[in-house]
Amino acid sequence: MTRRVTAAIAILMVGLLIALDHAGTDLNPYKAPPLLALGSGTAASGGFCGALPE
């Protein structure tokens, strides 16, 4: 019984998260980042911990 309750709560929480995300912003596929940026010309942003300082 405990697994079923935990699984049901987890599924409900994921569904709630998706519903809140969908309700919070309008879907605009033209402003979305590319799904895979392999060779798209989009530069990576952010830092790399192993990079040496310039």
C-alpha distance matrix in Angstrom:
0.0 3.8 5.6 5.3 6.4 8.7 10.0 10.7 12.5 14.4 15.5 16.6 18.5 20.2 21.2 22.5 24.4 26.0 26.9 28.5 30.4 31.6 32.7 34.4 36.9 38.9 38.6 41.9 42.1 45.6 44.7 41.7 42.2 42.5 39.3 41.1 44.2 45.7 49.5 49.1 51.6 49.0 49.6 46.7 46.3 45.2 46.1 45.6 45.2 47.4 50.2 53.5 55.1 58.1
3.8 0.0 3.8 5.5 5.2 6.1 8.5 9.9 10.6 12.2 14.2 15.3 16.4 18.4 19.9 20.9 22.4 24.4 25.5 26.7 28.5 30.1 31.3 32.6 35.2 37.4 37.2 40.4 40.6 44.0 42.9 39.8 40.2 40.6 37.5 39.2 42.2 43.7 47.5 47.2 49.4 46.8 47.1 44.1 43.5 42.2 43.0 42.5 41.9 44.2 47.1 50.2 51.8 54.9
5.6 3.8 0.0 3.8 5.5 5.1 5.9 8.4 9.8 10.3 12.0 14.0 15.1 16.3 18.0 19.6 20.9 22.4 23.9 25.5 26.8 28.3 29.9 31.2 33.5 35.6 35.0 38.1 38.0 41.5 40.4 37.3 37.5 37.6 34.4 36.0 39.1 40.5 44.2 44.1 46.4 43.9 44.3 41.4 41.1 40.0 40.8 40.2 39.9 41.9 44.8 48.1 49.8 52.8
5.3 5.5 3.8 0.0 3.8 5.5 5.1 6.0 8.5 9.8 10.4 12.0 14.1 15.3 16.3 18.0 19.8 21.0 22.1 24.0 25.6 26.7 28.1 29.8 32.2 34.0 33.5 36.8 36.8 40.4 39.6 36.5 37.1 37.3 34.1 36.0 39.2 40.8 44.5 44.1 46.6 44.1 44.8 42.1 41.8 41.0 42.1 41.8 41.7 43.9 46.6 49.9 51.5 54.4
6.4 5.2 5.5 3.8 0.0 3.8 5.5 5.1 6.1 8.6 9.9 10.5 12.2 14.3 15.2 16.2 18.2 20.0 20.8 22.2 24.2 25.5 26.5 28.1 30.7 32.9 32.7 36.1 36.5 40.0 39.0 36.1 36.8 37.4 34.5 36.6 39.6 41.5 45.1 44.5 46.7 44.0 44.6 41.9 41.2 40.2 41.5 41.3 41.2 43.6 46.2 49.5 50.8 53.7
8.7 6.1 5.1 5.5 3.8 0.0 3.8 5.5 5.1 6.1 8.6 9.9 10.5 12.3 14.2 15.1 16.4 18.4 19.8 20.9 22.5 24.2 25.5 26.6 29.2 31.5 31.2 34.4 34.7 38.1 36.8 33.8 34.3 34.8 31.9 33.8 36.7 38.5 42.2 41.7 43.8 41.1 41.5 38.6 37.9 36.8 37.9 37.7 37.4 39.9 42.5 45.8 47.1 50.1
10.0 8.5 5.9 5.1 5.5 3.8 0.0 3.8 5.5 5.1 6.1 8.5 9.8 10.6 12.2 14.0 15.3 16.6 18.2 19.9 21.1 22.5 24.1 25.6 27.8 29.7 29.1 32.3 32.3 35.8 34.8 31.7 32.2 32.5 29.4 31.3 34.4 36.2 39.8 39.3 41.7 39.1 39.8 37.1 36.7 36.0 37.2 37.0 37.1 39.4 41.9 45.3 46.8 49.6
10.7 9.9 8.4 6.0 5.1 5.5 3.8 0.0 3.8 5.4 5.2 6.1 8.6 10.0 10.5 12.1 14.2 15.4 16.2 18.1 19.9 20.9 22.2 24.0 26.4 28.2 27.9 31.3 31.7 35.3 34.4 31.5 32.5 33.0 30.1 32.4 35.5 37.5 41.1 40.2 42.7 40.0 40.9 38.3 37.9 37.2 38.8 38.9 39.2 41.7 44.0 47.4 48.7 51.3
12.5 10.6 9.8 8.5 6.1 5.1 5.5 3.8 0.0 3.8 5.5 5.1 6.1 8.6 9.8 10.3 12.2 14.2 15.0 16.2 18.2 19.7 20.7 22.0 24.7 27.0 27.0 30.4 31.1 34.5 33.3 30.5 31.4 32.3 29.7 32.1 34.9 37.1 40.7 39.7 41.8 39.0 39.6 36.9 36.1 35.2 36.8 37.0 37.2 39.9 42.2 45.4 46.5 49.2
14.4 12.2 10.3 9.8 8.6 6.1 5.1 5.4 3.8 0.0 3.8 5.4 5.1 6.2 8.6 9.8 10.5 12.4 14.1 15.3 16.5 18.3 19.9 20.9 23.2 25.5 25.2 28.3 28.7 32.0 30.7 27.8 28.4 29.1 26.3 28.6 31.4 33.5 37.1 36.3 38.4 35.6 36.2 33.5 32.8 32.0 33.5 33.6 33.9 36.5 38.7 42.1 43.3 46.0
15.5 14.2 12.0 10.4 9.9 8.6 6.1 5.2 5.5 3.8 0.0 3.8 5.4 5.2 6.1 8.5 9.9 10.6 12.2 14.2 15.4 16.4 18.2 19.8 21.9 23.7 23.1 26.4 26.6 30.2 29.3 26.4 27.3 27.8 25.0 27.5 30.5 32.7 36.2 35.2 37.6 35.0 35.9 33.5 33.1 32.7 34.5 34.8 35.4 37.9 40.0 43.5 44.7 47.1
16.6 15.3 14.0 12.0 10.5 9.9 8.5 6.1 5.1 5.4 3.8 0.0 3.8 5.5 5.0 6.0 8.5 9.8 10.3 12.0 14.1 15.1 16.1 17.9 20.4 22.4 22.4 25.9 26.7 30.2 29.2 26.7 28.0 29.0 26.5 29.2 32.1 34.6 37.9 36.6 38.9 36.1 37.1 34.7 34.0 33.6 35.6 36.2 36.8 39.6 41.5 44.9 45.8 48.2
18.5 16.4 15.1 14.1 12.2 10.5 9.8 8.6 6.1 5.1 5.4 3.8 0.0 3.8 5.4 5.0 6.1 8.6 9.7 10.4 12.1 14.1 15.1 16.2 18.8 21.2 21.4 24.8 25.6 28.9 27.5 24.9 26.0 27.3 24.9 27.6 30.3 32.8 36.2 34.9 36.8 33.8 34.5 32.0 31.0 30.4 32.3 33.0 33.5 36.5 38.4 41.7 42.4 44.9
20.2 18.4 16.3 15.3 14.3 12.3 10.6 10.0 8.6 6.2 5.2 5.5 3.8 0.0 3.8 5.4 5.0 6.2 8.6 9.9 10.5 12.2 14.2 15.3 17.2 19.3 18.9 22.1 22.6 25.9 24.7 21.9 22.9 23.9 21.4 24.1 26.8 29.3 32.7 31.4 33.6 30.7 31.6 29.2 28.6 28.3 30.3 31.0 31.8 34.5 36.3 39.8 40.7 43.0
21.2 19.9 18.0 16.3 15.2 14.2 12.2 10.5 9.8 8.6 6.1 5.0 5.4 3.8 0.0 3.8 5.4 5.1 6.1 8.6 9.8 10.5 12.1 14.1 16.1 17.8 17.5 21.0 21.7 25.3 24.4 21.9 23.4 24.5 22.2 25.2 28.1 30.7 33.9 32.3 34.6 31.8 33.1 31.1 30.5 30.5 32.8 33.7 34.8 37.6 39.1 42.6 43.4 45.5
22.5 20.9 19.6 18.0 16.2 15.1 14.0 12.1 10.3 9.8 8.5 6.0 5.0 5.4 3.8 0.0 3.8 5.4 5.0 6.1 8.5 9.8 10.4 11.9 14.7 16.9 17.4 21.0 22.3 25.6 24.3 22.2 23.9 25.5 23.6 26.8 29.3 32.2 35.3 33.5 35.4 32.4 33.5 31.4 30.4 30.2 32.6 33.8 34.7 37.8 39.2 42.5 43.0 45.2
24.4 22.4 20.9 19.8 18.2 16.4 15.3 14.2 12.2 10.5 9.9 8.5 6.1 5.0 5.4 3.8 0.0 3.8 5.5 5.2 6.1 8.5 9.9 10.5 12.8 15.4 15.7 19.0 20.1 23.2 21.6 19.3 20.7 22.4 20.7 23.7 26.0 29.0 32.1 30.3 32.1 29.0 29.9 27.7 26.6 26.4 28.8 30.0 31.1 34.1 35.5 38.8 39.3 41.4
26.0 24.4 22.4 21.0 20.0 18.4 16.6 15.4 14.2 12.4 10.6 9.8 8.6 6.2 5.1 5.4 3.8 0.0 3.8 5.5 5.1 6.0 8.5 9.9 11.4 13.2 12.9 16.2 17.2 20.5 19.4 17.0 18.8 20.2 18.4 21.6 24.2 27.1 30.1 28.2 30.3 27.4 28.8 26.9 26.3 26.6 29.2 30.5 31.9 34.8 36.0 39.4 39.9 41.8
26.9 25.5 23.9 22.1 20.8 19.8 18.2 16.2 15.0 14.1 12.2 10.3 9.7 8.6 6.1 5.0 5.5 3.8 0.0 3.8 5.5 5.1 6.1 8.5 10.6 12.3 12.8 16.5 18.1 21.4 20.4 18.6 20.9 22.6 21.2 24.6 27.1 30.1 32.9 30.8 32.8 29.9 31.4 29.8 28.9 29.3 32.1 33.6 35.1 38.1 39.1 42.4 42.8 44.6
28.5 26.7 25.5 24.0 22.2 20.9 19.9 18.1 16.2 15.3 14.2 12.0 10.4 9.9 8.6 6.1 5.2 5.5 3.8 0.0 3.8 5.5 5.1 5.9 8.9 11.6 12.9 16.4 18.4 21.3 19.7 18.3 20.5 22.7 21.6 25.1 27.1 30.4 33.0 30.8 32.4 29.2 30.4 28.7 27.3 27.5 30.3 32.1 33.4 36.7 37.6 40.7 40.8 42.6
30.4 28.5 26.8 25.6 24.2 22.5 21.1 19.9 18.2 16.5 15.4 14.1 12.1 10.5 9.8 8.5 6.1 5.1 5.5 3.8 0.0 3.8 5.5 5.2 6.7 9.4 10.1 13.4 15.1 17.9 16.2 14.6 16.7 18.9 18.0 21.5 23.4 26.7 29.3 27.0 28.6 25.5 26.7 25.1 23.9 24.4 27.3 29.1 30.8 33.9 34.6 37.8 37.9 39.6
31.6 30.1 28.3 26.7 25.5 24.2 22.5 20.9 19.7 18.3 16.4 15.1 14.1 12.2 10.5 9.8 8.5 6.0 5.1 5.5 3.8 0.0 3.8 5.6 6.1 7.3 7.8 11.5 13.4 16.5 15.5 14.1 16.8 18.8 18.0 21.7 23.8 27.1 29.5 27.0 28.8 26.0 27.7 26.6 25.7 26.6 29.8 31.6 33.6 36.5 37.1 40.3 40.5 41.9
32.7 31.3 29.9 28.1 26.5 25.5 24.1 22.2 20.7 19.9 18.2 16.1 15.1 14.2 12.1 10.4 9.9 8.5 6.1 5.1 5.5 3.8 0.0 3.8 5.8 7.5 9.5 13.1 15.7 18.4 17.3 16.6 19.6 21.9 21.5 25.2 27.0 30.4 32.7 30.0 31.6 28.6 30.2 29.1 28.0 28.7 31.9 34.0 35.8 38.9 39.4 42.5 42.4 43.8
34.4 32.6 31.2 29.8 28.1 26.6 25.6 24.0 22.0 20.9 19.8 17.9 16.2 15.3 14.1 11.9 10.5 9.9 8.5 5.9 5.2 5.6 3.8 0.0 3.8 7.0 9.6 12.6 15.5 17.6 15.8 15.4 18.1 20.9 20.9 24.4 25.8 29.4 31.5 28.7 29.9 26.8 28.0 26.9 25.3 25.9 29.1 31.5 33.2 36.5 36.8 39.8 39.4 40.8
36.9 35.2 33.5 32.2 30.7 29.2 27.8 26.4 24.7 23.2 21.9 20.4 18.8 17.2 16.1 14.7 12.8 11.4 10.6 8.9 6.7 6.1 5.8 3.8 0.0 3.8 6.4 9.0 12.0 13.9 12.2 12.1 15.1 18.0 18.5 22.0 23.2 26.8 28.7 25.7 26.9 23.9 25.4 24.6 23.4 24.4 27.9 30.3 32.4 35.5 35.6 38.5 38.1 39.2
38.9 37.4 35.6 34.0 32.9 31.5 29.7 28.2 27.0 25.5 23.7 22.4 21.2 19.3 17.8 16.9 15.4 13.2 12.3 11.6 9.4 7.3 7.5 7.0 3.8 0.0 3.8 6.2 9.7 11.6 10.7 11.2 14.7 17.3 18.0 21.7 22.9 26.4 28.0 24.8 26.2 23.6 25.6 25.3 24.4 26.0 29.6 32.0 34.5 37.4 37.2 40.2 39.8 40.6
38.6 37.2 35.0 33.5 32.7 31.2 29.1 27.9 27.0 25.2 23.1 22.4 21.4 18.9 17.5 17.4 15.7 12.9 12.8 12.9 10.1 7.8 9.5 9.6 6.4 3.8 0.0 3.8 6.4 9.1 8.9 8.7 12.3 14.4 14.9 18.6 20.0 23.4 25.1 22.0 23.7 21.4 23.7 23.6 23.2 25.1 28.7 30.9 33.5 36.1 36.0 39.1 39.1 39.8
41.9 40.4 38.1 36.8 36.1 34.4 32.3 31.3 30.4 28.3 26.4 25.9 24.8 22.1 21.0 21.0 19.0 16.2 16.5 16.4 13.4 11.5 13.1 12.6 9.0 6.2 3.8 0.0 3.8 5.5 5.8 6.7 10.5 12.5 13.9 17.4 18.3 21.7 22.8 19.5 21.0 18.9 21.5 21.9 21.8 24.1 27.7 30.1 33.0 35.4 34.9 38.0 37.8 38.2
42.1 40.6 38.0 36.8 36.5 34.7 32.3 31.7 31.1 28.7 26.6 26.7 25.6 22.6 21.7 22.3 20.1 17.2 18.1 18.4 15.1 13.4 15.7 15.5 12.0 9.7 6.4 3.8 0.0 3.8 5.5 5.2 8.5 9.6 10.9 14.2 15.3 18.5 19.6 16.4 18.4 16.6 19.6 20.1 20.7 23.3 26.8 28.8 31.9 34.0 33.5 36.7 36.8 37.2
45.6 44.0 41.5 40.4 40.0 38.1 35.8 35.3 34.5 32.0 30.2 30.2 28.9 25.9 25.3 25.6 23.2 20.5 21.4 21.3 17.9 16.5 18.4 17.6 13.9 11.6 9.1 5.5 3.8 0.0 3.8 5.7 8.4 9.7 12.2 15.0 15.1 18.3 18.7 15.1 16.5 15.0 18.0 19.2 19.8 22.7 26.3 28.6 31.8 33.9 32.9 35.9 35.8 35.7
44.7 42.9 40.4 39.6 39.0 36.8 34.8 34.4 33.3 30.7 29.3 29.2 27.5 24.7 24.4 24.3 21.6 19.4 20.4 19.7 16.2 15.5 17.3 15.8 12.2 10.7 8.9 5.8 5.5 3.8 0.0 3.8 6.6 9.3 11.9 14.7 14.4 18.0 18.6 15.1 16.0 13.6 16.2 16.9 16.9 19.6 23.3 25.8 29.0 31.2 30.3 33.2 32.9 33.0
41.7 39.8 37.3 36.5 36.1 33.8 31.7 31.5 30.5 27.8 26.4 26.7 24.9 21.9 21.9 22.2 19.3 17.0 18.6 18.3 14.6 14.1 16.6 15.4 12.1 11.2 8.7 6.7 5.2 5.7 3.8 0.0 3.8 6.5 8.5 11.5 11.9 15.6 16.9 13.7 15.2 12.6 15.1 15.3 15.5 18.1 21.7 23.8 26.9 29.1 28.5 31.6 31.7 32.1
42.2 40.2 37.5 37.1 36.8 34.3 32.2 32.5 31.4 28.4 27.3 28.0 26.0 22.9 23.4 23.9 20.7 18.8 20.9 20.5 16.7 16.8 19.6 18.1 15.1 14.7 12.3 10.5 8.5 8.4 6.6 3.8 0.0 3.8 6.4 8.6 8.4 12.2 13.6 10.7 12.0 9.3 11.6 11.7 12.4 15.2 18.6 20.5 23.7 25.7 25.1 28.2 28.5 28.9
42.5 40.6 37.6 37.3 37.4 34.8 32.5 33.0 32.3 29.1 27.8 29.0 27.3 23.9 24.5 25.5 22.4 20.2 22.6 22.7 18.9 18.8 21.9 20.9 18.0 17.3 14.4 12.5 9.6 9.7 9.3 6.5 3.8 0.0 3.8 5.4 5.8 9.2 10.8 8.2 10.6 8.7 11.6 12.0 13.7 16.6 19.7 21.0 24.3 25.8 25.3 28.6 29.3 29.7
39.3 37.5 34.4 34.1 34.5 31.9 29.4 30.1 29.7 26.3 25.0 26.5 24.9 21.4 22.2 23.6 20.7 18.4 21.2 21.6 18.0 18.0 21.5 20.9 18.5 18.0 14.9 13.9 10.9 12.2 11.9 8.5 6.4 3.8 0.0 3.8 6.5 9.2 11.9 10.3 13.1 11.4 13.8 13.4 15.2 17.6 20.3 21.1 24.2 25.6 25.6 29.1 30.2 31.0
41.1 39.2 36.0 36.0 36.6 33.8 31.3 32.4 32.1 28.6 27.5 29.2 27.6 24.1 25.2 26.8 23.7 21.6 24.6 25.1 21.5 21.7 25.2 24.4 22.0 21.7 18.6 17.4 14.2 15.0 14.7 11.5 8.6 5.4 3.8 0.0 3.8 5.6 8.8 8.2 11.1 10.1 12.2 11.9 14.4 16.9 19.2 19.5 22.6 23.6 23.5 27.0 28.4 29.1
44.2 42.2 39.1 39.2 39.6 36.7 34.4 35.5 34.9 31.4 30.5 32.1 30.3 26.8 28.1 29.3 26.0 24.2 27.1 27.1 23.4 23.8 27.0 25.8 23.2 22.9 20.0 18.3 15.3 15.1 14.4 11.9 8.4 5.8 6.5 3.8 0.0 3.8 6.1 5.2 7.5 6.5 8.7 8.9 11.9 14.8 17.1 17.7 21.1 21.9 21.3 24.6 25.8 26.1
45.7 43.7 40.5 40.8 41.5 38.5 36.2 37.5 37.1 33.5 32.7 34.6 32.8 29.3 30.7 32.2 29.0 27.1 30.1 30.4 26.7 27.1 30.4 29.4 26.8 26.4 23.4 21.7 18.5 18.3 18.0 15.6 12.2 9.2 9.2 5.6 3.8 0.0 3.8 5.5 8.0 8.4 10.1 10.6 14.1 16.8 18.5 18.4 21.7 21.9 21.3 24.6 26.1 26.3
49.5 47.5 44.2 44.5 45.1 42.2 39.8 41.1 40.7 37.1 36.2 37.9 36.2 32.7 33.9 35.3 32.1 30.1 32.9 33.0 29.3 29.5 32.7 31.5 28.7 28.0 25.1 22.8 19.6 18.7 18.6 16.9 13.6 10.8 11.9 8.8 6.1 3.8 0.0 3.8 5.5 7.7 9.6 11.3 14.9 18.0 19.6 19.7 23.3 23.2 22.0 24.9 26.2 25.9
49.1 47.2 44.1 44.1 44.5 41.7 39.3 40.2 39.7 36.3 35.2 36.6 34.9 31.4 32.3 33.5 30.3 28.2 30.8 30.8 27.0 27.0 30.0 28.7 25.7 24.8 22.0 19.5 16.4 15.1 15.1 13.7 10.7 8.2 10.3 8.2 5.2 5.5 3.8 0.0 3.8 5.5 8.6 10.8 14.0 17.4 19.7 20.5 24.2 24.6 23.3 26.2 27.1 26.7
51.6 49.4 46.4 46.6 46.7 43.8 41.7 42.7 41.8 38.4 37.6 38.9 36.8 33.6 34.6 35.4 32.1 30.3 32.8 32.4 28.6 28.8 31.6 29.9 26.9 26.2 23.7 21.0 18.4 16.5 16.0 15.2 12.0 10.6 13.1 11.1 7.5 8.0 5.5 3.8 0.0 3.8 6.2 9.3 12.4 15.9 18.1 19.2 22.9 23.3 21.5 24.0 24.5 23.8
49.0 46.8 43.9 44.1 44.0 41.1 39.1 40.0 39.0 35.6 35.0 36.1 33.8 30.7 31.8 32.4 29.0 27.4 29.9 29.2 25.5 26.0 28.6 26.8 23.9 23.6 21.4 18.9 16.6 15.0 13.6 12.6 9.3 8.7 11.4 10.1 6.5 8.4 7.7 5.5 3.8 0.0 3.8 6.5 9.1 12.8 15.4 16.9 20.6 21.5 19.9 22.6 22.9 22.5
49.6 47.1 44.3 44.8 44.6 41.5 39.8 40.9 39.6 36.2 35.9 37.1 34.5 31.6 33.1 33.5 29.9 28.8 31.4 30.4 26.7 27.7 30.2 28.0 25.4 25.6 23.7 21.5 19.6 18.0 16.2 15.1 11.6 11.6 13.8 12.2 8.7 10.1 9.6 8.6 6.2 3.8 0.0 3.8 6.4 9.9 12.1 13.7 17.4 18.3 16.3 19.0 19.2 18.8
46.7 44.1 41.4 42.1 41.9 38.6 37.1 38.3 36.9 33.5 33.5 34.7 32.0 29.2 31.1 31.4 27.7 26.9 29.8 28.7 25.1 26.6 29.1 26.9 24.6 25.3 23.6 21.9 20.1 19.2 16.9 15.3 11.7 12.0 13.4 11.9 8.9 10.6 11.3 10.8 9.3 6.5 3.8 0.0 3.8 6.8 9.0 10.4 14.2 15.3 13.9 16.9 17.4 17.7
46.3 43.5 41.1 41.8 41.2 37.9 36.7 37.9 36.1 32.8 33.1 34.0 31.0 28.6 30.5 30.4 26.6 26.3 28.9 27.3 23.9 25.7 28.0 25.3 23.4 24.4 23.2 21.8 20.7 19.8 16.9 15.5 12.4 13.7 15.2 14.4 11.9 14.1 14.9 14.0 12.4 9.1 6.4 3.8 0.0 3.8 6.9 9.5 13.0 15.0 13.5 16.3 16.2 16.8
45.2 42.2 40.0 41.0 40.2 36.8 36.0 37.2 35.2 32.0 32.7 33.6 30.4 28.3 30.5 30.2 26.4 26.6 29.3 27.5 24.4 26.6 28.7 25.9 24.4 26.0 25.1 24.1 23.3 22.7 19.6 18.1 15.2 16.6 17.6 16.9 14.8 16.8 18.0 17.4 15.9 12.8 9.9 6.8 3.8 0.0 3.7 7.0 9.9 12.5 11.4 14.2 14.0 15.3
46.1 43.0 40.8 42.1 41.5 37.9 37.2 38.8 36.8 33.5 34.5 35.6 32.3 30.3 32.8 32.6 28.8 29.2 32.1 30.3 27.3 29.8 31.9 29.1 27.9 29.6 28.7 27.7 26.8 26.3 23.3 21.7 18.6 19.7 20.3 19.2 17.1 18.5 19.6 19.7 18.1 15.4 12.1 9.0 6.9 3.7 0.0 3.8 6.5 8.9 7.9 10.7 10.8 12.7
45.6 42.5 40.2 41.8 41.3 37.7 37.0 38.9 37.0 33.6 34.8 36.2 33.0 31.0 33.7 33.8 30.0 30.5 33.6 32.1 29.1 31.6 34.0 31.5 30.3 32.0 30.9 30.1 28.8 28.6 25.8 23.8 20.5 21.0 21.1 19.5 17.7 18.4 19.7 20.5 19.2 16.9 13.7 10.4 9.5 7.0 3.8 0.0 3.8 5.6 5.5 9.0 10.4 12.8
45.2 41.9 39.9 41.7 41.2 37.4 37.1 39.2 37.2 33.9 35.4 36.8 33.5 31.8 34.8 34.7 31.1 31.9 35.1 33.4 30.8 33.6 35.8 33.2 32.4 34.5 33.5 33.0 31.9 31.8 29.0 26.9 23.7 24.3 24.2 22.6 21.1 21.7 23.3 24.2 22.9 20.6 17.4 14.2 13.0 9.9 6.5 3.8 0.0 3.8 5.6 8.3 10.0 13.2
47.4 44.2 41.9 43.9 43.6 39.9 39.4 41.7 39.9 36.5 37.9 39.6 36.5 34.5 37.6 37.8 34.1 34.8 38.1 36.7 33.9 36.5 38.9 36.5 35.5 37.4 36.1 35.4 34.0 33.9 31.2 29.1 25.7 25.8 25.6 23.6 21.9 21.9 23.2 24.6 23.3 21.5 18.3 15.3 15.0 12.5 8.9 5.6 3.8 0.0 3.8 6.4 9.4 12.4
50.2 47.1 44.8 46.6 46.2 42.5 41.9 44.0 42.2 38.7 40.0 41.5 38.4 36.3 39.1 39.2 35.5 36.0 39.1 37.6 34.6 37.1 39.4 36.8 35.6 37.2 36.0 34.9 33.5 32.9 30.3 28.5 25.1 25.3 25.6 23.5 21.3 21.3 22.0 23.3 21.5 19.9 16.3 13.9 13.5 11.4 7.9 5.5 5.6 3.8 0.0 3.8 6.5 9.0
53.5 50.2 48.1 49.9 49.5 45.8 45.3 47.4 45.4 42.1 43.5 44.9 41.7 39.8 42.6 42.5 38.8 39.4 42.4 40.7 37.8 40.3 42.5 39.8 38.5 40.2 39.1 38.0 36.7 35.9 33.2 31.6 28.2 28.6 29.1 27.0 24.6 24.6 24.9 26.2 24.0 22.6 19.0 16.9 16.3 14.2 10.7 9.0 8.3 6.4 3.8 0.0 3.8 6.4
55.1 51.8 49.8 51.5 50.8 47.1 46.8 48.7 46.5 43.3 44.7 45.8 42.4 40.7 43.4 43.0 39.3 39.9 42.8 40.8 37.9 40.5 42.4 39.4 38.1 39.8 39.1 37.8 36.8 35.8 32.9 31.7 28.5 29.3 30.2 28.4 25.8 26.1 26.2 27.1 24.5 22.9 19.2 17.4 16.2 14.0 10.8 10.4 10.0 9.4 6.5 3.8 0.0 3.8
58.1 54.9 52.8 54.4 53.7 50.1 49.6 51.3 49.2 46.0 47.1 48.2 44.9 43.0 45.5 45.2 41.4 41.8 44.6 42.6 39.6 41.9 43.8 40.8 39.2 40.6 39.8 38.2 37.2 35.7 33.0 32.1 28.9 29.7 31.0 29.1 26.1 26.3 25.9 26.7 23.8 22.5 18.8 17.7 16.8 15.3 12.7 12.8 13.2 12.4 9.0 6.4 3.8 0.0
